[in-house]
């Protein structure tokens, strides 16, 4: 499933989440198709829920390596960049291309 994010928000969700969001709000939402930023200069920390400039390190109190020793932290998340393709999702679940 492709990932999308809404407007200027930082949060990335799947299409079904945005369809539910439009239904709950009772009005259409505009989202942009995003792709994973490789090799991203920043990373998303799932624990702190914010972008950090460098990867997790042993200096962080919440550093939890995947292999239990050292290396990639379990809290590591990908960052995304916009593709410039916008979509309008109606409260009825219709998804159509949107020019922004």
C-alpha positions in Angstrom: 0.0 0.0 0.0 1.3 3.5 -0.8 1.9 5.9 2.0 0.3 9.3 2.1 0.5 12.4 4.3 -1.8 15.3 4.7 -0.8 18.9 3.8 1.9 20.2 6.0 1.6 17.4 8.6 4.5 15.2 9.4 2.5 12.0 9.9 2.5 9.3 7.3 -0.4 6.9 7.0 -1.9 4.4 4.6 -4.8 5.2 2.3 -7.3 3.5 4.5 -6.4 5.6 7.5 -7.1 8.8 5.4 -10.4 7.5 4.1 -11.5 6.9 7.7 -10.2 10.4 8.7 -12.3 12.0 5.9 -15.3 10.0 7.0 -14.9 11.0 10.7 -14.4 14.7 9.9 -17.3 14.7 7.5 -15.4 16.6 4.9 -12.7 15.9 2.2 -9.0 15.7 3.0 -6.1 16.5 0.7 -3.1 14.2 0.9 0.2 13.9 -0.9 1.8 10.7 -2.1 5.2 10.3 -0.5 8.2 8.0 -0.9 10.9 7.0 1.4 13.8 9.4 1.5 17.0 7.5 0.6 19.6 8.1 1.9 17.8 10.5 4.2 19.7 13.1 6.1 17.3 12.8 9.0 15.6 9.9 10.6 12.3 9.6 12.5 12.6 8.5 16.1 9.4 6.5 17.0 10.1 6.8 20.7 10.4 10.6 20.8 8.0 11.1 17.8 10.3 13.7 16.2 13.0 13.9 13.5 16.6 13.7 14.6 19.7 14.6 12.5 21.6 11.5 13.3 20.7 7.9 13.9 20.2 6.6 17.4 23.3 6.2 19.5 24.4 4.8 22.7 24.2 8.3 24.2 20.4 8.3 24.0 18.7 7.0 27.1 16.1 5.1 25.0 18.7 3.5 22.6 17.6 -0.1 22.2 19.6 -2.0 19.5 17.8 -4.6 17.4 20.4 -7.3 18.1 20.7 -6.5 21.8 24.3 -5.4 21.5 24.8 -2.3 19.2 23.7 -1.0 15.8 20.3 0.0 14.5 17.9 1.1 17.2 14.4 -0.5 17.4 13.0 3.1 17.5 14.5 4.0 14.1 11.9 5.1 11.5 12.2 6.2 7.9 11.7 9.7 6.7 9.6 10.5 3.6 9.6 13.2 0.9 6.7 14.3 -1.2 6.2 13.3 -4.8 4.1 16.3 -5.8 1.1 14.1 -6.5 -1.9 15.2 -4.5 -5.2 13.4 -3.9 -8.6 14.5 -2.6 -10.4 11.9 -0.5 -14.1 12.5 0.1 -16.0 11.5 3.2 -17.6 8.7 1.0 -14.2 7.2 0.3 -13.7 8.4 -3.2 -10.0 9.1 -4.1 -9.3 11.5 -7.1 -6.2 13.3 -8.3 -6.1 16.9 -7.1 -4.2 19.8 -8.6 -2.5 22.0 -5.9 
